Amino acid sequence: MERSSGHRRRHRGTPHPIDIQVGSRVRQRRAQLGLGQTQLAEAVGTTYQQLQKYERGTNRIRASRLLEIALVLGVPISFFTATLILRRRCQRRATSCTNPIRCFNPRP
């Protein structure tokens, strides 16, 4: 069964690629700042086990929790999804994302 938005159905228990991407960006920024999972988890009011699941994309991050994580990591929420937006725009235009400017300002 196909959803009206064009998204493919996933097998139950398979993390969605967007959840994996967001979690990966959380992990990347946490590592850049030299924070451990326990430190970040405590700062946002969760356990390190839950944070591990967020970072792997196993569990989705609620919008309110993502905002808390963004504040602690010192980045806007768009930090977690920016590459997804670029990739999607490029796919829609059937072009490569090697030139992000082209994705946002395509030639007529």
C-alpha positions in Angstrom: 0.0 0.0 0.0 1.4 3.4 -1.0 0.9 6.5 1.1 -0.5 9.5 -0.6 2.6 11.5 0.2 4.7 9.1 -1.9 6.6 7.6 1.0 7.5 3.9 0.7 6.3 1.6 3.4 8.9 0.2 5.7 9.0 -3.1 7.4 8.0 -2.9 11.0 11.0 -2.3 13.2 13.1 -0.8 10.5 14.3 2.8 11.3 13.2 5.4 8.9 16.1 7.1 7.0 15.1 10.5 8.4 15.3 9.2 11.9 18.7 7.7 11.2 19.9 11.0 9.7 18.7 13.1 12.6 20.2 10.7 15.1 23.5 10.7 13.2 23.6 14.5 13.3 22.9 14.5 17.1 25.8 12.1 17.5 28.1 14.1 15.2 27.5 17.4 17.1 27.8 15.7 20.5 31.2 14.3 19.5 32.3 17.7 18.1 31.6 19.2 21.6 33.4 16.4 23.4 30.2 15.4 25.3 29.5 11.9 26.3 26.1 10.2 25.9 25.5 10.4 29.6 26.3 14.1 29.8 23.9 15.0 26.9 21.2 12.6 28.2 21.3 14.2 31.7 21.3 17.7 30.2 18.0 16.9 28.3 16.4 14.8 31.0 16.7 11.3 29.6 18.8 8.2 30.0 21.9 7.4 28.0 20.2 4.3 26.7 17.4 6.4 25.3 20.0 8.7 23.7 21.7 5.7 22.1 18.4 4.8 20.5 17.9 8.3 19.3 21.4 8.4 17.8 20.8 5.1 16.0 17.4 6.1 14.7 15.8 3.3 16.6 13.5 5.7 18.4 12.1 8.9 17.0 13.0 12.1 18.7 9.9 14.2 19.7 10.0 17.8 18.5 10.2 19.1 22.1 13.1 16.8 22.9 14.9 17.7 19.6 14.5 21.4 20.7 16.1 20.6 24.0 18.9 18.7 22.3 19.5 21.6 19.9 19.7 24.1 22.8 22.2 22.1 24.7 24.3 21.4 21.6 24.1 25.1 20.5 22.7 24.6 17.1 19.4 25.4 15.4 16.9 22.6 14.8 17.6 22.9 11.1 21.1 21.6 11.8 19.6 18.1 12.1 17.7 18.2 8.8 19.6 20.6 6.5 21.3 17.9 4.5 18.0 16.1 4.0 16.4 19.2 2.6 19.3 19.7 0.1 19.3 16.1 -0.9 15.5 16.1 -1.5 15.5 19.3 -3.5 18.3 17.9 -5.7 16.4 14.6 -6.2 13.3 16.5 -7.3 15.3 18.3 -9.9 17.2 15.1 -10.9 20.5 16.7 -10.3 23.5 16.0 -8.1 23.9 17.7 -4.7 27.5 18.5 -5.4 26.4 22.1 -6.0 24.0 23.1 -3.2 23.5 26.6 -4.7 22.0 25.0 -7.8 19.5 23.1 -5.7 18.2 26.3 -4.2 18.5 28.5 -7.3 17.9 26.3 -10.3 18.3 27.7 -13.7 15.0 28.1 -15.6 
